[in-house]
Amino acid sequence: QVQLVESGGGLVQAGGSLRLSCTASVRAFSAYGMAWFRQAPGKEREFVAGISWNGSGTGYADSVKGRVTISRDNVKNMTHLQMNSLKPEDTAVYYCAASVSTSWFAMSPLGYDYWGQGTQVTVSS
């Protein structure tokens, strides 16, 4: 059983920063491709950032590129999402996801096997 627990969400003013964290309860965490997705009310879940098993490969949605950095710590079984210069349109529930089928990362939510419960990020204007 794989459990993913997100933390670090909250309310922040536009232009501010947040650091989201995801802790995985799983053996061989380094075998999993990891990603962050987000879902705003009335919208589909969308890819934010992904990272390969050893961190050598990362990818970002165009909407966050240059403002967001994904990282992972395979010793602590954690992945992080550093978000800077936040905008009101970044408001959403952010989800951590883990893929068994790839040690790289996928941009579709269909590529992930395990999901966290989500953490709310609200950016006020």
Secondary structure, DSSP 8 states (H G I E B T S, - for coil): --EEEEE--EEEETT--EEEEEEEE-S-GGGSEEEEEEE-TTS--EEEEEE-TTSS-EEE-TTTTTTEEEEEETTTTEEEEEE-S--GGG-EEEEEEEESS-SS--SSGGG-SEE---EEEEEE-
